[in-house]
Amino acid sequence: MLGLFVENVENKIICECGNKTVAEAMRIFAATDLPYKKAKKLVTGCNQTCCMAPLMNLYKMVKGETPLDFDRIAFLLEQREKFLHMP
């Protein structure tokens, strides 16, 4: 069951601007030695802050600064969606 949850989170779009999934962002972050601000642009292609919380957390997880926590990423993506679609 956990595998399905992780796969579901990995397939979610983490940034609308770059149209990248969580899994794609993880691969990009893992393949670069750039600091977060520059690595973020590889994923997003923009300077927007709408996806900052999930992206920064994912970056820290991929770089080993914090434990890998897909529950946290799912929560942050959900919060971002609520914020973006507020009336």
NULOBA-565993 format. One line per field, with one value per residue (C-alpha): residue in one letter; x, y, z negated. Coordinates in nm, 2 decimals. Layout:
<nodes>
res <- a  ...
c1 <- X  ...
c2 <- Y  ...
c3 <- Z  ...
</nodes>
This chain:
<nodes>
res <- m  l  g  l  f  v  e  n  v  e  n  k  i  i  c  e  c  g  n  k  t  v  a  e  a  m  r  i  f  a  a  t  d  l  p  y  k  k  a  k  k  l  v  t  g  c  n  q  t  c  c  m  a  p  l  m  n  l  y  k  m  v  k  g  e  t  p  l  d  f  d  r  i  a  f  l  l  e  q  r  e  k  f  l  h  m  p
c1 <- 0.00  0.28  0.43  0.11  0.11  0.47  0.40  0.10  0.30  0.59  0.34  0.20  0.29  0.52  0.53  0.27  0.52  0.77  0.51  0.74  0.64  0.78  0.98  1.13  1.22  1.39  1.60  1.70  1.79  1.99  2.18  2.30  2.54  2.38  2.24  1.86  1.79  1.96  1.85  1.49  1.51  1.60  1.27  1.04  1.20  1.06  1.11  0.76  0.72  0.39  0.58  0.86  0.76  0.72  1.03  1.26  1.15  1.20  1.55  1.66  1.53  1.71  2.03  2.01  1.96  1.62  1.47  1.27  0.91  0.65  0.37  0.52  0.55  0.19  0.07  0.26  0.13  -0.22  -0.17  -0.04  -0.34  -0.58  -0.39  -0.38  -0.76  -0.88  -1.17
c2 <- 0.00  0.24  0.18  0.29  0.61  0.69  0.63  0.85  1.14  1.09  1.13  1.46  1.78  1.98  2.29  2.41  2.64  2.37  2.10  1.86  1.58  1.51  1.21  1.44  1.70  1.44  1.32  1.68  1.76  1.44  1.51  1.86  2.01  2.36  2.53  2.53  2.86  2.76  2.40  2.52  2.70  2.37  2.23  2.53  2.75  3.05  3.27  3.22  3.12  2.92  2.59  2.70  2.50  2.16  2.21  2.33  2.04  1.79  1.94  1.90  1.54  1.45  1.61  1.42  1.72  1.59  1.24  1.14  1.21  1.16  1.24  1.59  1.65  1.53  1.77  2.06  1.99  1.98  2.31  2.47  2.35  2.50  2.83  2.85  2.78  3.01  3.23
c3 <- 0.00  -0.08  0.26  0.43  0.21  0.30  0.67  0.65  0.49  0.74  1.03  0.90  1.07  0.83  1.05  1.29  1.47  1.55  1.57  1.38  1.15  0.81  0.96  1.24  0.98  0.77  1.07  1.16  0.80  0.76  1.08  1.00  0.75  0.79  0.48  0.43  0.60  0.92  0.91  0.87  1.20  1.37  1.25  1.28  1.55  1.35  1.05  0.91  0.54  0.57  0.54  0.31  0.00  0.17  0.39  0.12  -0.11  0.18  0.26  -0.11  -0.11  0.21  0.09  -0.24  -0.46  -0.59  -0.58  -0.27  -0.37  -0.10  -0.34  -0.39  -0.02  0.04  -0.24  -0.09  0.26  0.12  -0.06  0.26  0.45  0.19  0.20  0.58  0.61  0.34  0.45
</nodes>
